[in-house]
Amino acid sequence: MVNTSLDKAIIYIHTPFSRFIPLKTFRYGMTGGSNAVLNLAIFYISYNYLFERQNVVLPGISITPYIAAYIVALSITFPIGFLLNKYFVFQEINGRTGKQLFLYFALTSTNIVLEYILLHFLIGKMKLPATLAQGFIIVLLASISYLFQTYVTFRKITDQPGNA
């Protein structure tokens, strides 16, 4: 177990919810939620101030400001998310870092495609405000991601029958 101030704080906050939510799920929610808030804040700042709600024009391509803001936010929150999952949420799972990083990257890549489609649909077609759309997408994909991380990326490997 990681014995840090963060861990102690999470355990303390978890106490009233301990009958309803397992500690690992609570850790995932707290750290994932914090990373999602960071993602949303970076997205908001990038969209509104860095790109000033204007297309980003590069040689041969024009990127919508919400996609450019998404790229900036993901560049920061991807490594933070992996490290929090690896060393804080799923801390009892040792080794296999390369495979876990690959699976985490594969899930993130899938989420990128889904997020790209959903951003264009919700903002471009449904005319939702960009930050509201991003917040909705974060909640949806975080729920799916938790299941994948728990049962695939950071699952416990048990010995197979007949293995020493």
N, C-alpha and C positions, 0 to 999 in steps of 0.2 A: 504494500500500500504506500502511496505517496503521502508523506507526512508534511504537509505544508499549511500555511495559513489559509490558502484558498480551500484546501480540502477540509480543514476544520470549520471554516465558514459555511461551506456547502452542507456538511453533516449537521451543523447547528440549524441552518435554515430548513433542512429536510425533515427534522424531527417531527413537526406537526403533521407532515404528509406521509410519514413512514409506513402507516398502515395501508395506504392506498397506492403509493408509488415506490417501486424498488429504487434503491440508492443509485444504481447505475443509470436507470432511466432519468432520474432527477438530475444527475450530473450531466447527462447528455442534453437535457432540456436547458439547464442553466448555462452550460458552456456554449452549446449550439445557439441558444437564444442570445447570449452576449455577442457571439460572433455574427449572428444575423443582424443585431442592432448596429454593430460596427459596419457590416456590409451596407446596410441601409443608409447609415450616416455618410459613408464614403460615396455611395451612389448619389445621394442628395447633393452633397457638396460638389461632386464632379459634374453632375447634370446641370445644376443651377449656376455654379460659379466658375468651375474650370472650363466647361464647354459652353456656358451661357446659353443653353438650350438651342445651340446651333449645330448643324452638321459639321463633322470633322472631315475635312477634305484632305486626302492623301493622294499621292500620285496614282492615278488610275482607279481610285475608289472614294466613295463618300459614305461615311458611317453616321447613322443617326446618333443624336446626342445620348439617347438612353442606352444604346448598345455600347457606345464608347464609355459611358459611366459604368456600365456593368463590367466591362473589361478591367477598368481601373480597380473597382471594388473587389473583383474576383482575384486579381493579382495579389492583393494584400491578404484577403481572408482565406484563400485556399491553403497556404502553408500553416497559418494559424489554426485553422480547423483540423488539419491532419495531426498536428502536434498535440492539440488538446485531446483529440480522440485517442491517439496512440498512447500518450503518457499520463492522461488524467482520467478519461471516461473508461477506457478499456485497459486499464493499467495491469490487470491480472494476466493479460495475454502477452507472453514474451516472444521474442524472435520474429521471424518472418516479415521484417520491416519492408523489404523490397516488394514482396508479394502484396502486403497490406497497402503500400503506397500505390502500386499498380491498380489494385481494386478501387482504392479511394479515387485515383485519377480517372478510372473508367466510369465510376458513378458520377463524378463531377463532370466529365465530358458528356455523359448522357443528360445530366441536369442542364448543362449549357445549351444543348440542342433544344430541350424542352423549354428552357427559360427564354431562349431566342424566339421560338415560335409563340410562346405565351405573351411575351412582351409586345411583339408585333400585333398579335391578335387583340390583347386587352387595351393597348394604348393606340395602336394604329387603326384598328377596326371598331372597337367598342368605345374609344375615346375616354377611357378612364385616366385620371391623373397618374403621371408616371410613378411617383413614389408610392401611391396606393396600390397600383398594379404590382410593383416590385415587392411590396410587403405581403400581398396575397400569395404571390408565387413562392416567396421564401417559406411561408407556413406550409403550403402544399408540398413542396419538394423536401422540406425538412422532415415531414412525417414519413414520406416514402424512404428517404435516406436513412432514417433511424432503423427501420426494419432491415434494410440492406446491410448497414454497418454491423448490426447485432448478429444477424444470421449468416452473413457471408464474409465481409472484410475482417472483422475482429472476432470471429467465432472461436470458441475453444475447440481445439483438436483433441479428440479422445482417441485412445489407442483402439485399433481395430482388433477384433477377436483373432487370436493366433499370433499377434505381434508381441515381442518381448518388451 
